[in-house]
Amino acid sequence: MLQIPEVPRAVTSDADDTAKRLTGRRLARLVRKSTKTADRVLLALRLEQEGLHCPTRKQVAQLARVSPSYICTAARLSPEERAALGRGSFSLSSIHNHRRDADAEVARIIAKFGADVIMDALDRMTAPPINGNATTNVMAAE
């Protein structure tokens, strides 16, 4: 697995605002050292989320020489799944090219948000409309 070191912090024009800086030379070296697609995808995802100021997914995909759709797939993974991907426990294409089991996906969402939150949302969404206006009913339920 490619080890991406913490990027030193540099002070920007605003004294209270610090930002991570990654030089072009360091980025090029990281991309060249990344022999596995999964490593480059994780690098691109990290760049998109925290490394650059407002990059587009297409830009970070081009920088890391990976498909934007692979980044999208990696973004949907849980932190544990991303760590397993980085360790090489499974291939990115195995997830990218196959849909997740719907029951497993629902179970993951319920575990993340809790059954009460899911049931409250379902109740709001399926409640009969008040005075023929469904949006009024959603507002009233909140």
Backbone as CSV, one residue per row, in Angstrom:
resi,resn,N_x,N_y,N_z,CA_x,CA_y,CA_z,C_x,C_y,C_z
1,MET,0.841,-1.169,0.000,0.000,0.000,0.000,0.886,1.232,0.000
2,LEU,0.516,2.196,-0.788,1.252,3.448,-0.865,1.002,4.252,0.391
3,GLN,2.049,4.678,1.048,1.912,5.490,2.246,1.940,6.953,1.851
4,ILE,0.851,7.660,2.096,0.769,9.076,1.787,1.036,9.830,3.084
5,PRO,2.195,10.495,3.178,2.531,11.171,4.430,1.646,12.392,4.641
6,GLU,1.547,12.798,5.892,0.819,14.017,6.193,1.517,15.186,5.519
7,VAL,0.735,16.043,4.952,1.282,17.195,4.245,1.485,18.317,5.261
8,PRO,2.664,18.958,5.283,2.878,20.022,6.259,1.898,21.163,6.052
9,ARG,1.496,21.762,7.148,0.557,22.876,7.080,1.308,24.182,6.819
10,ALA,0.704,25.034,6.024,1.264,26.344,5.737,0.196,27.389,5.992
11,VAL,0.594,28.547,6.439,-0.361,29.604,6.736,-0.737,30.299,5.431
12,THR,-2.034,30.458,5.212,-2.513,31.153,4.021,-2.594,32.639,4.319
13,SER,-3.213,33.406,3.423,-3.294,34.852,3.610,-4.066,35.227,4.868
14,ASP,-5.020,34.427,5.261,-5.757,34.665,6.494,-4.991,34.005,7.630
15,ALA,-4.662,34.757,8.638,-3.825,34.249,9.733,-4.486,33.096,10.479
16,ASP,-5.835,33.092,10.560,-6.530,32.049,11.294,-6.746,30.786,10.455
17,ASP,-6.572,30.900,9.155,-6.891,29.782,8.261,-5.616,29.074,7.837
18,THR,-5.511,27.786,8.189,-4.360,27.012,7.725,-4.851,26.010,6.703
19,ALA,-4.029,25.725,5.720,-4.414,24.792,4.663,-3.284,23.828,4.401
20,LYS,-3.622,22.644,3.993,-2.608,21.666,3.632,-2.077,22.037,2.250
21,ARG,-0.787,21.970,2.098,-0.148,22.277,0.814,0.538,21.028,0.301
22,LEU,0.308,20.722,-0.926,0.957,19.603,-1.574,1.592,20.152,-2.836
23,THR,2.913,20.079,-2.901,3.601,20.637,-4.058,3.389,19.743,-5.269
24,GLY,3.543,20.332,-6.448,3.411,19.568,-7.677,4.434,18.460,-7.773
25,ARG,5.639,18.726,-7.315,6.707,17.727,-7.348,6.353,16.538,-6.460
26,ARG,5.846,16.828,-5.257,5.470,15.753,-4.324,4.300,14.946,-4.887
27,LEU,3.329,15.637,-5.476,2.187,14.954,-6.067,2.638,14.039,-7.210
28,ALA,3.513,14.543,-8.082,4.006,13.735,-9.197,4.733,12.489,-8.691
29,ARG,5.512,12.652,-7.631,6.236,11.517,-7.061,5.258,10.480,-6.506
30,LEU,4.218,10.945,-5.811,3.226,10.019,-5.266,2.514,9.260,-6.380
31,VAL,2.191,9.958,-7.457,1.502,9.305,-8.577,2.425,8.286,-9.236
32,ARG,3.693,8.651,-9.436,4.643,7.719,-10.067,4.874,6.478,-9.210
33,LYS,4.932,6.649,-7.877,5.167,5.522,-6.979,3.942,4.613,-6.884
34,SER,2.781,5.127,-7.247,1.546,4.356,-7.137,1.436,3.401,-8.308
35,THR,1.836,2.175,-8.097,1.761,1.199,-9.178,0.396,0.550,-9.268
36,LYS,-0.345,0.546,-8.169,-1.675,-0.065,-8.168,-2.735,1.010,-8.388
37,THR,-3.744,0.660,-9.168,-4.855,1.570,-9.429,-5.555,1.953,-8.135
38,ALA,-5.728,1.013,-7.227,-6.418,1.293,-5.964,-5.684,2.383,-5.182
39,ASP,-4.351,2.356,-5.170,-3.586,3.393,-4.473,-3.822,4.758,-5.103
40,ARG,-3.836,4.816,-6.439,-4.049,6.094,-7.119,-5.473,6.597,-6.909
41,VAL,-6.441,5.678,-6.835,-7.827,6.072,-6.574,-7.953,6.665,-5.185
42,LEU,-7.339,6.026,-4.199,-7.393,6.559,-2.833,-6.677,7.905,-2.731
43,LEU,-5.575,8.067,-3.472,-4.880,9.352,-3.522,-5.786,10.417,-4.131
44,ALA,-6.442,10.088,-5.235,-7.334,11.042,-5.892,-8.494,11.420,-4.986
45,LEU,-9.054,10.440,-4.285,-10.153,10.721,-3.365,-9.684,11.637,-2.244
46,ARG,-8.485,11.385,-1.720,-7.950,12.245,-0.654,-7.705,13.661,-1.174
47,LEU,-7.189,13.778,-2.391,-6.981,15.099,-2.979,-8.304,15.831,-3.142
48,GLU,-9.311,15.098,-3.600,-10.616,15.711,-3.806,-11.211,16.197,-2.490
49,GLN,-11.064,15.405,-1.445,-11.703,15.721,-0.180,-10.934,16.711,0.678
50,GLU,-9.589,16.699,0.608,-8.863,17.544,1.544,-7.584,18.164,1.023
51,GLY,-7.064,17.698,-0.098,-5.731,18.120,-0.503,-5.638,19.365,-1.349
52,LEU,-6.640,19.657,-2.143,-6.612,20.807,-3.037,-7.796,21.702,-2.734
53,HIS,-7.705,22.935,-3.156,-8.802,23.869,-2.934,-9.826,23.710,-4.052
54,CYS,-10.963,23.098,-3.756,-12.102,22.924,-4.658,-11.766,22.264,-5.995
55,PRO,-11.091,21.132,-5.992,-10.850,20.471,-7.278,-12.114,19.746,-7.728
56,THR,-12.236,19.529,-9.015,-13.329,18.708,-9.509,-12.874,17.260,-9.498
57,ARG,-13.825,16.366,-9.550,-13.478,14.942,-9.572,-12.671,14.624,-10.829
58,LYS,-13.010,15.257,-11.930,-12.294,15.020,-13.181,-10.831,15.468,-13.051
59,GLN,-10.604,16.606,-12.388,-9.238,17.101,-12.215,-8.394,16.145,-11.382
60,VAL,-8.926,15.691,-10.254,-8.127,14.801,-9.415,-7.947,13.447,-10.088
61,ALA,-8.918,13.025,-10.890,-8.771,11.772,-11.626,-7.640,11.885,-12.643
62,GLN,-7.553,13.023,-13.317,-6.472,13.221,-14.278,-5.116,13.297,-13.581
63,LEU,-5.068,13.950,-12.438,-3.811,14.035,-11.691,-3.323,12.655,-11.260
64,ALA,-4.232,11.815,-10.825,-3.855,10.497,-10.320,-3.901,9.416,-11.401
65,ARG,-4.283,9.788,-12.593,-4.363,8.863,-13.728,-5.283,7.674,-13.427
66,VAL,-6.502,7.985,-12.963,-7.515,6.966,-12.705,-8.847,7.434,-13.280
67,SER,-9.788,6.529,-13.341,-11.117,6.834,-13.843,-11.924,7.593,-12.784
68,PRO,-12.651,8.652,-13.186,-13.516,9.347,-12.222,-14.567,8.418,-11.609
69,SER,-15.015,7.429,-12.369,-16.016,6.511,-11.826,-15.426,5.626,-10.725
70,TYR,-14.127,5.327,-10.795,-13.486,4.592,-9.710,-13.465,5.440,-8.434
71,ILE,-13.218,6.732,-8.583,-13.223,7.623,-7.414,-14.614,7.648,-6.799
72,CYS,-15.634,7.693,-7.651,-17.021,7.674,-7.166,-17.293,6.394,-6.383
73,THR,-16.819,5.273,-6.897,-16.988,3.995,-6.209,-16.269,4.013,-4.861
74,ALA,-15.045,4.518,-4.838,-14.277,4.577,-3.587,-14.923,5.532,-2.587
75,ALA,-15.547,6.601,-3.068,-16.194,7.562,-2.177,-17.385,6.937,-1.467
76,ARG,-18.026,5.958,-2.081,-19.181,5.295,-1.469,-18.775,4.249,-0.436
77,LEU,-17.497,3.915,-0.361,-17.037,2.915,0.598,-16.965,3.502,1.996
78,SER,-17.160,2.657,2.979,-16.999,3.084,4.368,-15.501,3.216,4.652
79,PRO,-15.123,3.925,5.720,-13.695,4.040,6.059,-13.022,2.671,6.245
80,GLU,-13.747,1.712,6.816,-13.181,0.375,6.997,-12.943,-0.297,5.645
81,GLU,-13.899,-0.115,4.715,-13.746,-0.711,3.389,-12.594,-0.058,2.624
82,ARG,-12.425,1.262,2.803,-11.304,1.953,2.151,-9.969,1.432,2.680
83,ALA,-9.894,1.197,3.988,-8.665,0.661,4.571,-8.384,-0.732,4.012
84,ALA,-9.428,-1.546,3.887,-9.265,-2.894,3.327,-8.840,-2.823,1.868
85,LEU,-9.378,-1.872,1.129,-8.975,-1.682,-0.266,-7.502,-1.298,-0.342
86,GLY,-7.075,-0.401,0.526,-5.678,0.009,0.561,-4.734,-1.132,0.911
87,ARG,-5.191,-2.061,1.760,-4.383,-3.226,2.127,-4.387,-4.282,1.033
88,GLY,-5.285,-4.144,0.060,-5.363,-5.117,-1.021,-6.242,-6.308,-0.691
89,SER,-7.140,-6.171,0.282,-8.020,-7.278,0.663,-9.001,-7.640,-0.445
90,PHE,-9.342,-6.683,-1.288,-10.200,-6.931,-2.434,-9.837,-5.938,-3.520
91,SER,-10.284,-6.211,-4.731,-9.952,-5.317,-5.838,-11.042,-4.272,-6.015
92,LEU,-10.641,-3.127,-6.485,-11.598,-2.050,-6.732,-12.588,-2.455,-7.821
93,SER,-12.115,-3.148,-8.834,-13.013,-3.541,-9.924,-14.089,-4.509,-9.455
94,SER,-13.799,-5.311,-8.433,-14.818,-6.239,-7.939,-16.010,-5.492,-7.353
95,ILE,-15.779,-4.337,-6.776,-16.879,-3.530,-6.242,-17.463,-2.641,-7.337
96,HIS,-16.604,-2.074,-8.141,-17.042,-1.135,-9.172,-17.946,-1.810,-10.207
97,ASN,-17.619,-3.028,-10.585,-18.354,-3.694,-11.651,-19.529,-4.531,-11.175
98,HIS,-19.716,-4.641,-9.874,-20.823,-5.429,-9.338,-21.601,-4.588,-8.351
99,ARG,-22.910,-4.677,-8.460,-23.753,-3.933,-7.530,-23.693,-4.590,-6.155
100,ARG,-23.838,-3.752,-5.149,-23.878,-4.286,-3.789,-25.204,-4.990,-3.565
101,ASP,-25.192,-5.954,-2.678,-26.410,-6.638,-2.299,-27.331,-5.625,-1.619
102,ALA,-28.570,-5.515,-2.100,-29.504,-4.513,-1.587,-29.768,-4.699,-0.093
103,ASP,-29.921,-5.946,0.346,-30.176,-6.188,1.771,-29.002,-5.741,2.627
104,ALA,-27.800,-6.003,2.163,-26.611,-5.589,2.904,-26.511,-4.068,2.940
105,GLU,-26.877,-3.414,1.839,-26.839,-1.944,1.779,-27.846,-1.348,2.760
106,VAL,-29.046,-1.892,2.790,-30.078,-1.410,3.728,-29.615,-1.633,5.163
107,ALA,-29.062,-2.782,5.450,-28.571,-3.065,6.804,-27.470,-2.086,7.200
108,ARG,-26.587,-1.742,6.242,-25.504,-0.784,6.523,-26.070,0.605,6.830
109,ILE,-27.094,1.016,6.070,-27.699,2.336,6.292,-28.415,2.378,7.637
110,ILE,-29.144,1.310,7.962,-29.839,1.259,9.256,-28.832,1.281,10.398
111,ALA,-27.726,0.555,10.249,-26.699,0.552,11.294,-26.074,1.936,11.445
112,LYS,-25.933,2.655,10.339,-25.305,3.972,10.387,-26.208,5.012,11.044
113,PHE,-27.507,5.032,10.670,-28.404,6.089,11.137,-29.314,5.657,12.277
114,GLY,-29.534,4.371,12.456,-30.426,3.878,13.500,-31.822,3.634,12.964
115,ALA,-32.458,2.603,13.497,-33.782,2.206,13.021,-34.831,3.286,13.283
116,ASP,-34.729,3.988,14.421,-35.721,5.023,14.749,-35.711,6.154,13.730
117,VAL,-34.535,6.588,13.327,-34.422,7.671,12.352,-35.007,7.230,11.018
118,ILE,-34.716,6.006,10.603,-35.231,5.481,9.330,-36.746,5.374,9.390
119,MET,-37.274,4.845,10.477,-38.729,4.694,10.594,-39.431,6.052,10.633
120,ASP,-38.849,7.034,11.319,-39.444,8.374,11.340,-39.481,8.973,9.938
121,ALA,-38.411,8.787,9.190,-38.369,9.293,7.815,-39.415,8.598,6.945
122,LEU,-39.553,7.280,7.097,-40.571,6.549,6.333,-41.974,7.005,6.706
123,ASP,-42.225,7.244,7.992,-43.528,7.731,8.431,-43.847,9.080,7.801
124,ARG,-42.850,9.983,7.773,-43.078,11.301,7.173,-43.357,11.192,5.677
125,MET,-42.621,10.299,5.021,-42.746,10.194,3.566,-44.024,9.480,3.130
126,THR,-44.588,8.630,3.970,-45.755,7.842,3.577,-47.037,8.306,4.242
127,ALA,-46.973,9.363,5.027,-48.177,9.865,5.696,-49.141,10.428,4.649
128,PRO,-50.448,10.275,4.888,-51.418,10.820,3.933,-51.339,12.350,3.910
129,PRO,-51.583,12.937,2.742,-51.499,14.403,2.637,-52.600,15.101,3.426
130,ILE,-52.263,16.259,3.958,-53.230,17.092,4.666,-53.750,18.118,3.668
131,ASN,-55.079,18.212,3.506,-55.712,19.141,2.566,-55.191,18.949,1.148
132,GLY,-54.847,17.722,0.786,-54.398,17.426,-0.569,-53.012,17.922,-0.897
133,ASN,-52.247,18.392,0.096,-50.913,18.922,-0.150,-49.898,18.108,0.646
134,ALA,-49.131,17.281,-0.065,-48.184,16.387,0.610,-47.036,17.144,1.262
135,THR,-46.597,18.271,0.671,-45.477,19.001,1.240,-45.859,19.650,2.564
136,THR,-47.109,20.066,2.700,-47.573,20.642,3.955,-47.476,19.609,5.074
137,ASN,-47.838,18.361,4.751,-47.799,17.291,5.741,-46.364,17.010,6.189
138,VAL,-45.415,17.048,5.289,-44.020,16.821,5.667,-43.562,17.922,6.596
139,MET,-43.922,19.147,6.292,-43.534,20.284,7.141,-44.198,20.164,8.508
140,ALA,-45.465,19.718,8.529,-46.190,19.612,9.798,-45.588,18.514,10.662
141,ALA,-45.082,17.463,10.045,-44.509,16.349,10.819,-43.212,16.747,11.497
142,GLU,-42.506,17.693,10.920,-41.244,18.127,11.523,-41.537,19.081,12.625
